[in-house]
């Protein structure tokens, strides 16, 4: 059953060949058996999921409407709210925080018949590139348990890669869906900024954050986007756009499609990454696409700009965690000042503190103009550079990551870790849709990935064309340790 897509499971359920309870029990058993090796989950919602499955079976029995995601099991990153369930954000600060409302994502998913099986591990407050910064435990890569799965949505990516679940959700602030998807050999999609509501997502960088799906097939990504890509009046940045059909791709091809490649920006690719990237471009060329060179040299500033602006927004957003209203309050505090200081000192991890301090610094008097204001100006130039590029091409192609996954504990230098986002942050800076697609393996048999980005609002177009690439490359391997049908 784990080899089937969410779309296939839904159809089997609707045809009454399998029940929602059977589907749910199967994946709960698979999670129980394999997650002890991976640490994907912070919380498995077994009772909630089975109750939901029983309701769906009863609805089908009585011929009641169910929805596009009838019986589809999925999981969400633990920085998104499910009412009456704990939302930790991977932080000690929120181990006692029980959400008082549902995120829009949860409302839409369950409204269409989905079954949420649990909440997945992440770098604390989504700040990280390896899933090593969780306050609870590091998640491991299903392809090599000594390696990281990427971050910050590492738990969601590893769960899909090991087939513990067919679909998961992450949040992408600077690549946190696409980078772990690349490391785990699955598909990760970051929609256009505002295409999916952020209501109920605990904010990291409000002008960057975007919820998106991760799966093993483009059809599942398309199915999910038809459900979650809707306007939400609770989110001021939500785009009010008509419903779109992502699954209808019969007339789509790469004929007359131009794919732009910023060759100068990519001139220092490692040999293995370069070879895999060139092979992916050849596949597009064989499908009819025309590969052209474009100028995106300004992207060499993207990491610096991102880590100024995103940390500034993080500093502002995380100011609410003060030990007063909710979350951790230090037992050693005796004054109001100590409540603030000690609660944050004890509740936040090292990476979160580092980013808060950096963000506070760039916003402080005397440095605001030199850093924050200047970074905003360069962000505008990056947006304009993409607009110019898309005036001559349909998509921009880059590798998803500058390397394959690395060993747990191998990168101690924060700057080196930040550079893992080199090819992903630009889509967040410009608010563009971008997708990471498995594109093969390196010489050590570790996953590599290919990334396409498109102009804002062209979510349907990029998913439909990614579908063609997926079918052409035919890379849908399962990590050997987890390729087991019988539990």
Order of alpha helices (4+ residues) and beta strands (2+ residues): alpha-alpha-beta-alpha-beta-alpha-beta-beta-beta-alpha-beta-alpha-beta-beta-alpha-beta-alpha-beta-alpha-alpha-alpha-alpha-beta-alpha-alpha-beta-beta-alpha
